[in-house]
Each structure stands twice: as C-alpha cells, then as structure tokens.
C-alpha cells in the first residue's frame, strides 16, 4: 500500500512500494525552493485501474520535491466542465489534473486534462494507452506529461535504472523502474558483479563479472538475457562505457599494475588503446556528442578527473584542489559532470561546470559513490550506506531534494540510470 505524507519544506515524505514484491523503499527529504500546489483528482471510470494509476502519478510528482500535493479525497470532477475554479482557488491550488480511465478488452486508456486553476484555463489535454497489465507504466507516462508541462523539462518517471543487489555471497544484476518497482534480475551468480552500463537504446547492459579466474566484461540483452564477451584479456577487464551511438565501448584493461583505456566494438572486435602511461587510467565516460571522454587517472600522483578526445590525443586535467576524485559522468547536455569527491575520510557527490571549472558539493558526505545523471539532468543517482547496508540514493542537481532507496533484502550497489526510451 502506497503511503505518503503531503510534503512541505523541511518535512520528510515517505513513499512505500505499492507491491509486496517491491525491492526498494523510498524516503524523500527536502523540497524545491518553491513548491507548486497541485491536485491530482482521482480519475473517473474503472475504479480499480484508476486507483492504481493515480497512486503512481501522485507518488512520482511527490518524489520530485517540486510539488505540494493537495488532499482531494472529497473532490470528484473528471472534466474541465465540472470544475469550480473558485473553489479550487480557495484551497490555494495552482494546477489540477482531472480525467477518466477506460478499459476496453485488454487495453487501458487514460484521457486527462491539466488545468491552471488561477487562470482558469486548460494547460494540456492528453491521452495515454497501454495494455491492461501495464497500469504503472501508464501512471508514469501521465506523470511525465504533467511534470513536463509544469516545469518545461521532460520527465524521467518512465525510465529504468540498473543496480547490483548483494545478499551474502549471491550477486544479482537488477533492472527496475525509476521508482524501484517491476524489478527484474538479469543475472544472479555467486561472484561479484560491477559497473553496469546501459546502451543508449536501453536494450543492453554491459557489466563486469568475477565469476571466472579473472574479471571479464560482458554485454547482456535486457530482453533475451543473451550475453556476449567483449573484453577477456589477461589481467583485469573493467569499467565498460557505451558511446552515444552504440557503435563502440570504452573498457579498461589492466596488466602488471597499469590500467589503460581501450575502445572496442559491441562484438568484442577491433580493440585499440587510446590512453598511454604507466599509471592507472579507469572509469571512462563518453560525452553526449561522443567526441570526448572523462576518466579517472592517478598520472598526477593522486586520483583526479581528466578529459581527452575519443580520437586520441593529450588529456586535460579537470579537477584540482585537495582530495581525490573518482567516477566522472557527463550531464546530458555536456556542460557539466558529476563525480565522487573524497576528503578527510568522507565521500561526497560533487558537480563541476566544464567551462568555468567551478565545483560544488551536492551531498552532505559519508559513503557516497558512483553518481550518474537522470536523462533530463535534473537528478543524480548514487550509491550510499544506511545502517551499514548499501543503498541507492538520489539528489536533485541543485542539492535541495534527496531520496534514499533501500532494498528489502541485501545491499544495493553500483546504480546507473537508464536512457529515455
């Protein structure tokens, strides 16, 4: 049963999974600088389907911290013609969503309107349909459309995430919806799994497996579970990263104390080295235009972030100052990147503007690693700890809204946000 507390600035909002089989429980702290008062009126039509869809829409919008959800249990309009705007203004509602849910055969369709209660106008009118068994997907899509109309940014509720779940000696590569629901274990084994990386079309995940004599990089289909070895050199093989066009990956090959970055095709062919030196170059990440790589290197004496052309050439150091820096990830627009900043025994998630070089910490510090941006660049997901257990966490790109996503069983590690499909 999904439970939520209407959130105001500084109030804790807890969203628990609507499904008993859910892997992740979500705890939200904080809110945006200005929360928009929004009402999502329970849609008319099929009552059971309406309830399931409305719960997803409300939970999605609440998780952003940008909206203050207004209690509408006693309201029943389902069309703009049934709305008394003056009444809604008395409740300080700025926007409301009304609509109906229809089941026809094995299809479900939602028709909804997003209304400006202040100007008394229709902001948007949309229809969303899918198969009957995908009510949550319909709810995510409705929430995406509302979010986009209210903020001007595309929503990411319909996207997926991947992470590694560890229970004792058992490791699973898990794919789930952005809210932790509809989890699917692509691989389970009694050996570590690390560094999952989505292809740009969301159909494949590259990862590192330690099931054999040494670390091997695989690509696995999200839909068929078919997998291919792409890096199985002597020594260690690690840190896969897809190019935006999906035609190549960067991988790290380690031998005799040195780790270097190579490019390879998704079929494991045409491998070529692009970094040089005797130190450790690792954790590559492609720029959105596919022309540059960020990576971690100790070539300057301590782990720092560097940038270099994919075609090869000189690397430019990007991070300076005290502390070590790891795990860089470009923002979707390529103008900034996030990374792990280590200082005085703590790990923080930091963001840096590429042009100005200005760095800011967006988390409070602790055990915080492996950041990645949401497809709209508004949220950063990372690995953290709570009570000695590994959890997933998110923070808005301005650092105001934070979430903790803990598994029912075991530890959650190595998170990565999937692409928008």
C-alpha positions as CSV (number, residue, x, y, z in Angstrom):
1,X,0.0,0.0,0.0
2,X,1.5,3.3,-1.0
3,X,1.5,5.8,1.9
4,X,2.5,9.4,1.5
5,X,2.6,12.4,3.7
6,X,1.9,15.8,2.0
7,X,5.3,17.3,1.9
8,X,6.3,20.9,2.8
9,X,9.7,22.3,3.0
10,X,11.7,20.5,5.7
11,X,9.1,17.7,6.1
12,X,10.0,14.1,5.5
13,X,8.0,12.3,2.9
14,X,8.0,8.5,2.8
15,X,6.8,6.5,-0.1
16,X,6.5,2.8,0.3
17,X,6.0,0.4,-2.5
18,X,2.5,-0.5,-3.6
19,X,3.6,-4.0,-4.4
20,X,4.5,-6.6,-1.8
21,X,7.3,-7.8,-4.0
22,X,8.9,-4.4,-4.3
23,X,12.7,-4.2,-3.9
24,X,13.2,-0.6,-3.0
25,X,11.5,1.5,-0.3
26,X,11.9,5.3,-0.9
27,X,12.4,8.0,1.7
28,X,12.4,11.6,0.5
29,X,13.9,14.6,2.4
30,X,13.6,18.2,1.5
31,X,11.8,20.2,-1.2
32,X,12.3,22.6,-4.0
33,X,12.7,26.3,-3.4
34,X,9.1,26.9,-4.5
35,X,6.6,24.0,-4.4
36,X,3.7,24.3,-6.8
37,X,0.4,23.4,-5.1
38,X,-1.0,20.6,-7.3
39,X,-4.1,18.4,-7.0
40,X,-4.5,15.1,-8.8
41,X,-8.2,14.3,-8.7
42,X,-8.9,10.5,-8.7
43,X,-9.7,9.7,-12.3
44,X,-13.2,8.6,-13.2
45,X,-14.1,5.3,-15.0
46,X,-12.8,2.0,-13.9
47,X,-12.3,2.3,-10.1
48,X,-9.5,-0.3,-9.7
49,X,-7.5,0.9,-12.6
50,X,-8.0,4.5,-11.7
51,X,-6.7,3.9,-8.1
52,X,-3.6,2.1,-9.3
53,X,-2.8,4.8,-11.9
54,X,-3.5,7.7,-9.5
55,X,-1.2,6.3,-6.8
56,X,1.7,6.2,-9.3
57,X,1.1,9.7,-10.6
58,X,0.9,11.2,-7.1
59,X,4.0,9.3,-5.9
60,X,6.0,10.3,-8.9
61,X,5.2,14.0,-8.6
62,X,5.8,13.9,-4.8
63,X,9.2,12.4,-5.2
64,X,10.5,15.4,-7.1
65,X,10.0,17.7,-4.2
66,X,8.8,20.4,-6.6
67,X,5.1,19.9,-6.0
68,X,2.9,20.2,-2.9
69,X,0.2,17.6,-3.4
70,X,-3.2,18.8,-2.1
71,X,-5.7,16.4,-0.5
72,X,-8.6,15.8,-2.9
73,X,-10.4,12.9,-1.3
74,X,-13.7,14.8,-1.3
75,X,-13.4,16.1,-4.9
76,X,-14.9,14.3,-7.9
77,X,-14.6,16.4,-11.2
78,X,-13.3,14.4,-14.1
79,X,-13.6,17.1,-16.9
80,X,-12.9,20.8,-17.1
81,X,-16.6,21.4,-17.5
82,X,-17.2,20.0,-14.0
83,X,-14.5,22.1,-12.3
84,X,-15.4,25.0,-10.0
85,X,-12.2,27.0,-10.3
86,X,-13.2,29.4,-7.5
87,X,-13.5,26.5,-5.1
88,X,-10.0,25.3,-6.0
89,X,-8.5,28.7,-5.6
90,X,-9.8,28.8,-2.0
91,X,-7.7,25.7,-1.4
92,X,-4.7,27.5,-2.9
93,X,-4.4,25.0,-5.8
94,X,-2.5,26.4,-8.8
95,X,-2.9,23.4,-11.0
96,X,-5.1,20.3,-11.1
97,X,-5.3,17.1,-13.2
98,X,-8.7,15.6,-14.0
99,X,-9.5,12.7,-16.2
100,X,-11.0,9.2,-16.8
101,X,-9.8,5.7,-17.2
102,X,-11.4,3.3,-19.7
103,X,-10.8,-0.4,-20.0
104,X,-11.6,-1.9,-23.4
105,X,-10.7,-5.6,-23.8
106,X,-7.0,-5.9,-22.8
107,X,-6.3,-2.2,-23.3
108,X,-6.4,0.7,-20.8
109,X,-6.7,4.3,-21.8
110,X,-6.4,7.5,-19.8
111,X,-7.7,10.8,-21.0
112,X,-6.7,13.7,-18.8
113,X,-6.6,17.4,-18.6
114,X,-4.1,19.6,-16.7
115,X,-5.8,22.8,-15.7
116,X,-4.5,26.2,-14.5
117,X,-6.7,26.9,-11.5
118,X,-5.6,30.5,-11.3
119,X,-6.1,31.5,-14.9
120,X,-9.0,29.0,-15.3
121,X,-7.6,27.5,-18.5
122,X,-6.6,24.1,-19.9
123,X,-2.8,23.8,-19.9
124,X,-2.8,20.4,-21.6
125,X,-5.1,17.6,-22.8
126,X,-3.6,14.2,-23.4
127,X,-4.4,10.6,-23.9
128,X,-2.2,7.6,-22.8
129,X,-2.9,4.0,-23.5
130,X,-1.3,0.6,-23.0
131,X,-2.1,-3.0,-22.3
132,X,-4.1,-3.7,-19.1
133,X,-1.2,-5.2,-17.3
134,X,0.9,-2.0,-17.5
135,X,-1.1,0.3,-15.3
136,X,2.0,1.5,-13.6
137,X,3.6,2.4,-16.9
138,X,0.5,4.4,-17.8
139,X,0.8,6.3,-14.5
140,X,4.4,7.1,-15.1
141,X,3.6,8.4,-18.5
142,X,0.8,10.6,-17.2
143,X,3.2,11.9,-14.5
144,X,5.9,12.6,-17.2
145,X,3.4,14.7,-19.2
146,X,2.3,16.7,-16.1
147,X,5.9,17.3,-15.0
148,X,7.0,18.5,-18.5
149,X,4.1,20.9,-18.8
150,X,4.6,22.3,-15.3
151,X,8.4,22.6,-15.4
152,X,9.4,22.8,-19.1
153,X,11.6,19.7,-18.6
154,X,10.9,16.2,-19.8
155,X,10.0,13.8,-17.0
156,X,12.0,10.6,-16.2
157,X,9.4,8.6,-14.4
158,X,9.1,6.2,-17.3
159,X,12.8,5.5,-17.4
160,X,14.6,2.5,-15.8
161,X,17.5,2.0,-13.5
162,X,20.0,-0.8,-13.0
163,X,21.9,-1.8,-9.9
164,X,23.7,-4.7,-8.2
165,X,21.9,-6.4,-5.3
166,X,24.1,-8.5,-2.9
167,X,22.7,-11.0,-0.4
168,X,25.5,-12.9,1.3
169,X,27.6,-14.5,-1.5
170,X,24.9,-14.0,-4.1
171,X,25.0,-11.1,-6.5
172,X,22.2,-10.1,-8.9
173,X,22.2,-7.6,-11.7
174,X,18.8,-5.9,-11.3
175,X,16.8,-3.7,-13.7
176,X,13.8,-1.8,-12.3
177,X,11.5,1.2,-13.0
178,X,12.8,4.6,-11.8
179,X,10.8,4.2,-8.6
180,X,12.2,0.7,-7.9
181,X,9.2,-1.2,-9.0
182,X,8.9,-4.0,-11.6
183,X,12.4,-5.3,-10.7
184,X,13.9,-8.0,-12.9
185,X,17.1,-9.9,-12.2
186,X,19.1,-10.2,-15.4
187,X,21.8,-12.3,-13.9
188,X,22.4,-14.0,-10.5
189,X,25.7,-15.6,-9.5
190,X,27.9,-16.4,-6.6
191,X,30.6,-13.9,-7.6
192,X,30.7,-10.1,-7.7
193,X,29.1,-8.0,-10.5
194,X,30.3,-4.5,-11.0
195,X,30.0,-1.4,-13.3
196,X,26.7,-1.9,-15.1
197,X,26.4,0.5,-18.1
198,X,23.3,1.0,-20.3
199,X,23.4,1.1,-24.1
200,X,21.9,4.3,-25.5
201,X,18.8,2.5,-26.8
202,X,18.2,0.8,-23.4
203,X,18.3,-2.7,-24.9
204,X,21.6,-3.9,-23.5
205,X,23.7,-3.6,-20.3
206,X,27.5,-4.0,-20.2
207,X,29.0,-5.1,-16.9
208,X,31.9,-6.8,-15.2
209,X,31.7,-10.3,-13.9
210,X,34.2,-12.0,-11.5
211,X,32.7,-15.5,-12.0
212,X,35.8,-16.8,-13.7
213,X,39.5,-16.8,-13.0
214,X,39.6,-13.0,-13.6
215,X,37.3,-10.1,-14.3
216,X,35.5,-10.2,-17.7
217,X,33.4,-7.6,-19.4
218,X,30.1,-8.8,-20.9
219,X,27.2,-7.3,-22.8
220,X,23.8,-8.7,-22.0
221,X,20.4,-8.2,-23.6
222,X,17.8,-6.7,-21.3
223,X,15.1,-8.7,-23.1
224,X,16.6,-12.1,-24.0
225,X,19.4,-12.4,-21.4
226,X,21.7,-13.4,-24.3
227,X,25.2,-12.2,-23.5
228,X,28.5,-11.6,-25.3
229,X,32.1,-11.4,-24.0
230,X,33.7,-8.1,-25.2
231,X,36.8,-8.0,-23.0
232,X,38.6,-11.1,-21.6
233,X,42.2,-10.1,-21.7
234,X,44.8,-11.5,-19.4
235,X,44.8,-9.4,-16.2
236,X,41.7,-7.4,-15.3
237,X,38.9,-6.2,-17.6
238,X,36.7,-3.5,-16.2
239,X,34.7,-0.2,-16.3
240,X,32.7,-0.5,-19.6
241,X,31.1,2.6,-21.0
242,X,28.9,2.9,-24.1
243,X,29.4,5.5,-26.8
244,X,26.2,7.5,-27.5
245,X,25.7,5.9,-30.9
246,X,26.2,2.4,-29.5
247,X,28.9,1.5,-32.1
248,X,31.7,1.2,-29.6
249,X,32.5,0.9,-25.9
250,X,35.4,2.1,-23.8
251,X,36.8,-0.6,-21.4
252,X,39.8,-0.7,-19.1
253,X,42.4,-3.4,-19.4
254,X,44.8,-3.8,-16.5
255,X,48.2,-5.6,-16.6
256,X,51.2,-5.6,-14.2
257,X,50.0,-2.6,-12.1
258,X,49.0,-0.4,-15.1
259,X,45.4,0.1,-16.3
260,X,44.7,1.7,-19.7
261,X,41.5,2.6,-21.7
262,X,40.7,0.8,-24.9
263,X,37.9,1.1,-27.5
264,X,36.1,-2.0,-28.7
265,X,33.0,-2.8,-30.7
266,X,29.9,-4.4,-29.1
267,X,31.0,-7.7,-30.7
268,X,34.3,-7.6,-28.9
269,X,36.4,-6.7,-32.0
270,X,38.8,-4.1,-33.2
271,X,40.2,-3.3,-29.8
272,X,42.6,-0.3,-29.7
273,X,44.3,1.5,-26.9
274,X,43.7,5.3,-26.5
275,X,45.5,6.2,-23.2
276,X,49.2,5.8,-22.5
277,X,51.3,5.9,-19.4
278,X,52.4,3.6,-16.6
279,X,49.7,4.5,-14.1
280,X,46.0,3.7,-13.7
281,X,43.5,5.2,-16.2
282,X,40.0,4.0,-15.5
283,X,36.2,4.8,-15.3
284,X,35.8,6.3,-18.7
285,X,32.6,8.1,-19.7
286,X,31.6,9.4,-23.2
287,X,30.4,13.0,-23.7
288,X,26.9,13.2,-25.1
289,X,28.3,14.1,-28.6
290,X,30.6,11.1,-28.5
291,X,33.7,13.3,-29.1
292,X,35.4,13.2,-25.6
293,X,36.0,11.0,-22.7
294,X,36.1,11.8,-19.0
295,X,38.1,9.3,-16.9
296,X,39.9,8.8,-13.6
297,X,43.7,8.7,-13.5
298,X,46.5,8.8,-10.9
299,X,49.0,10.1,-13.5
300,X,49.4,13.2,-11.4
301,X,50.1,11.4,-8.2
302,X,46.5,11.2,-6.9
303,X,43.2,10.1,-8.4
304,X,41.8,13.0,-10.5
305,X,39.4,13.6,-13.4
306,X,40.8,14.1,-16.9
307,X,39.3,14.7,-20.3
308,X,40.6,13.6,-23.7
309,X,39.4,13.3,-27.3
310,X,38.0,9.9,-28.2
311,X,40.1,10.0,-31.3
312,X,43.2,10.2,-29.1
313,X,45.5,13.0,-28.0
314,X,46.5,14.8,-24.9
315,X,44.5,14.6,-21.7
316,X,43.4,17.7,-19.8
317,X,43.2,17.6,-16.0
318,X,39.7,18.8,-14.9
319,X,39.8,18.6,-11.1
320,X,42.2,20.3,-8.7
321,X,42.4,21.2,-5.0
322,X,42.5,19.0,-2.0
323,X,41.1,15.5,-2.1
324,X,40.8,12.6,-4.5
325,X,38.2,12.5,-7.3
326,X,36.6,9.5,-9.0
327,X,33.8,8.2,-11.2
328,X,33.0,11.1,-13.6
329,X,29.8,11.2,-15.5
330,X,28.8,13.9,-18.1
331,X,25.5,15.7,-17.7
332,X,23.1,15.0,-20.6
333,X,23.8,18.5,-22.1
334,X,27.6,18.0,-21.8
335,X,28.0,21.3,-19.9
336,X,28.9,19.8,-16.5
337,X,29.8,16.5,-14.9
338,X,29.3,14.8,-11.5
339,X,31.9,12.7,-9.7
340,X,32.9,11.4,-6.3
341,X,35.0,13.8,-4.1
342,X,36.9,12.2,-1.3
343,X,38.3,14.4,1.5
344,X,39.0,13.9,5.2
345,X,37.7,10.3,5.2
346,X,34.4,11.1,3.6
347,X,33.0,10.6,0.1
348,X,30.8,13.3,-1.4
349,X,28.9,13.7,-4.7
350,X,30.1,16.8,-6.5
351,X,29.2,18.6,-9.7
352,X,31.6,20.7,-11.8
353,X,30.9,23.1,-14.7
354,X,33.2,22.2,-17.6
355,X,33.7,25.7,-18.9
356,X,34.3,27.6,-15.6
357,X,35.8,24.7,-13.6
358,X,33.6,25.7,-10.6
359,X,32.9,22.7,-8.3
360,X,30.1,22.4,-5.8
361,X,29.2,19.6,-3.4
362,X,25.6,18.5,-3.7
363,X,25.5,15.9,-0.9
364,X,26.5,16.1,2.8
365,X,29.2,13.4,2.7
366,X,29.6,9.9,4.1
367,X,29.9,6.8,1.9
368,X,28.7,8.3,-1.4
369,X,30.0,7.0,-4.7
370,X,29.2,6.1,-8.4
371,X,27.0,9.0,-9.4
372,X,25.0,9.2,-12.7
373,X,22.6,11.7,-14.1
374,X,18.9,11.1,-14.9
375,X,18.2,11.6,-18.7
376,X,16.8,15.1,-18.1
377,X,19.9,16.1,-16.0
378,X,17.7,17.2,-13.0
379,X,18.6,14.3,-10.6
380,X,21.7,12.4,-9.7
381,X,21.6,8.8,-8.5
382,X,24.5,7.3,-6.5
383,X,25.5,4.6,-4.1
384,X,25.3,5.3,-0.3
385,X,25.0,3.5,3.0
386,X,22.4,3.4,5.8
387,X,23.0,1.4,9.0
388,X,25.9,-0.4,7.4
389,X,23.9,-1.6,4.4
390,X,24.4,-0.4,0.8
391,X,21.5,1.6,-0.5
392,X,20.8,3.7,-3.6
393,X,20.2,7.5,-3.2
394,X,19.3,10.4,-5.4
395,X,19.8,14.1,-5.1
396,X,18.4,16.9,-7.2
397,X,21.1,18.7,-9.3
398,X,20.8,21.7,-7.0
399,X,21.2,19.6,-3.9
400,X,17.8,20.5,-2.4
401,X,15.9,17.2,-2.6
402,X,17.3,13.9,-1.5
403,X,16.0,10.3,-1.6
404,X,17.1,7.1,0.0
405,X,16.2,3.9,-1.7
406,X,16.8,0.8,0.4
407,X,16.3,-2.8,-0.6
408,X,14.1,-5.1,1.3
409,X,16.9,-7.7,1.4
410,X,20.6,-7.3,1.0
411,X,22.7,-4.4,-0.2
412,X,22.1,-2.2,-3.3
413,X,25.3,-1.0,-5.1
414,X,26.6,0.2,-8.4
415,X,23.5,2.2,-9.6
416,X,23.2,3.6,-13.1
417,X,20.2,5.5,-14.6
418,X,19.0,4.2,-18.0
419,X,18.2,6.3,-21.1
420,X,14.9,7.8,-22.0
421,X,13.2,5.4,-24.5
